[in-house]
Amino acid sequence: MKDTIAELERMKKDISERFDSLKTNIEQDLGGIDKQIESLEKLRTSPKKQSE
């Protein structure tokens, strides 16, 4: 029984570490997306140059 509990605790720790890693990756991706949106907004709102 103690072995089972120890294994479950190990699995819980592993899942928690993986979740934290995924969360960090998602937050970084969202930060990059926010920067891209800001850049696109600046391009959209900047005066357009006329090409000849």
C-alpha positions in Angstrom: 0.0 0.0 0.0 2.8 2.4 0.9 4.4 1.6 -2.5 1.2 2.6 -4.3 0.9 5.8 -2.4 4.5 6.7 -3.1 4.0 6.0 -6.8 0.9 8.2 -6.9 2.8 11.0 -5.1 5.6 10.7 -7.7 3.1 10.8 -10.5 1.4 13.8 -9.0 4.7 15.6 -8.8 5.6 14.7 -12.4 2.2 15.9 -13.7 2.4 19.1 -11.7 5.9 19.8 -13.2 4.6 19.1 -16.7 1.6 21.4 -16.1 3.8 24.2 -14.9 6.1 23.8 -17.9 3.1 23.9 -20.3 1.6 26.9 -18.5 4.9 28.8 -18.8 5.1 27.9 -22.5 1.6 29.1 -23.1 2.2 32.4 -21.2 5.3 33.0 -23.3 3.4 32.2 -26.6 0.6 34.6 -25.5 3.2 37.3 -24.8 4.6 36.9 -28.3 1.2 37.0 -29.8 0.4 40.2 -27.9 3.6 41.8 -29.3 2.6 40.7 -32.9 -0.9 42.2 -32.5 0.6 45.5 -31.2 2.9 45.6 -34.3 0.1 44.9 -36.6 -2.1 47.6 -34.9 0.8 50.1 -35.4 1.1 49.1 -39.1 -2.7 49.4 -39.5 -2.9 52.8 -37.9 0.2 54.3 -39.4 -0.1 56.6 -42.4 -0.1 54.6 -45.6 2.6 55.4 -48.1 1.4 55.7 -51.7 3.3 53.6 -54.2 3.8 54.8 -57.7 
